[in-house]
């Protein structure tokens, strides 16, 4: 994150390649996380250079995520809802009643104080 904006999201092993596109070079024997903390830190009051860097990072992030978002939207496309198909999933009243009574019995067994307080009311 930089100035409250997400500028990279993904595996840590790919972060160096992502920031290399922005001409950010890490030190040869340095920790990449230290490099990212150094370049993504924004001191206040912000300068015009800080604003342009943040805009560039946000633009780069949005471009890198754009195709993933489109792919996810296409993958999640749902078929039209047809309520006539639901009739095969309806359980008969006797089965519904049996299931509800089993659930209530289990709840009463697990929480007897609640059951007794409801009975008392």
C-alpha positions in Angstrom: 0.0 0.0 0.0 1.1 3.5 -0.7 -0.8 6.5 0.8 -3.8 4.2 1.5 -3.9 2.8 -2.1 -3.2 -0.8 -3.1 -0.3 -0.8 -5.4 0.5 -4.5 -5.5 -1.4 -7.7 -4.8 0.0 -11.1 -5.5 2.6 -13.6 -4.5 5.7 -12.2 -2.7 8.0 -14.0 -5.2 6.5 -11.9 -8.1 6.7 -8.5 -6.3 10.2 -7.8 -7.5 9.2 -8.3 -11.1 6.2 -6.1 -10.7 8.1 -3.2 -9.3 11.0 -3.7 -11.8 8.4 -2.5 -14.4 8.4 0.8 -12.6 12.2 1.1 -12.7 12.5 0.2 -9.1 15.7 -1.7 -8.5 16.3 -3.5 -5.3 19.8 -3.7 -3.8 21.8 -6.7 -4.8 22.1 -8.2 -1.3 19.2 -6.3 0.2 15.8 -7.5 1.4 13.1 -6.8 -1.3 10.6 -5.9 1.4 12.9 -3.2 2.7 13.2 -1.7 -0.8 9.4 -1.7 -1.2 8.9 0.0 2.2 11.5 2.6 1.3 10.0 3.5 -2.1 6.3 3.3 -1.1 6.6 5.5 1.9 5.1 8.9 1.4 6.2 11.8 3.6 3.9 14.6 4.5 3.4 17.2 3.2 3.3 15.4 -0.2 5.3 16.8 -3.1 4.3 16.7 -6.7 6.8 13.9 -7.2 5.0 11.8 -4.5 1.6 12.5 -6.2 2.9 11.4 -9.6 4.6 8.3 -8.2 1.4 7.3 -6.4 -0.7 7.9 -9.6 1.8 5.8 -11.6 1.7 2.9 -9.0 -2.1 2.9 -8.9 -2.3 2.9 -12.7 0.2 0.0 -12.9 -1.8 -1.9 -10.3 -5.1 -1.4 -12.1 -3.6 -2.5 -15.4 -2.2 -5.6 -13.8 -5.5 -6.5 -12.2 -7.8 -5.6 -15.1 -7.6 -8.8 -17.0 -8.0 -10.9 -13.8 -11.2 -9.1 -13.0 -12.6 -9.6 -16.4 -11.7 -13.3 -16.4 -13.4 -13.7 -12.9 -16.5 -11.9 -14.1 -16.8 -14.1 -17.1 -16.2 -17.2 -15.0 -18.9 -16.3 -12.6 -21.6 -15.7 -15.2 -24.7 -17.5 -14.0 -27.4 -19.0 -16.1 -30.9 -17.5 -15.9 -32.9 -18.5 -12.9 -35.8 -20.9 -13.6 -38.1 -21.4 -10.6 -39.8 -24.4 -12.3 -36.7 -26.4 -11.7 -36.9 -26.0 -8.0 -40.0 -28.2 -7.7 -37.9 -31.3 -7.7 -36.0 -30.1 -4.6 -39.0 -29.6 -2.4 -39.2 -32.0 0.5 -42.6 -33.3 1.7 -44.1 -31.8 4.8 -43.5 -34.9 6.9 -39.8 -34.9 6.1 -39.5 -31.2 6.9 -41.2 -31.7 10.2 -39.0 -34.6 11.1 -35.9 -32.6 10.4 -37.1 -29.6 12.4 -37.9 -31.8 15.4 -34.5 -33.5 15.2 -32.8 -30.1 15.1 -34.8 -28.9 18.1 -34.1 -32.1 20.1 -30.3 -31.6 19.4 -30.5 -27.9 20.4 -32.4 -28.8 23.6 -29.7 -31.4 24.4 -26.9 -28.9 23.8 -28.5 -25.9 25.5 -30.9 -27.1 28.2 -31.1 -23.8 30.0 -32.4 -22.0 26.9 -35.0 -24.7 26.3 -36.2 -24.5 30.0 -36.4 -20.7 29.8 -38.5 -20.9 26.6 -40.7 -23.5 28.3 -41.2 -21.2 31.3 -42.3 -18.3 29.2 
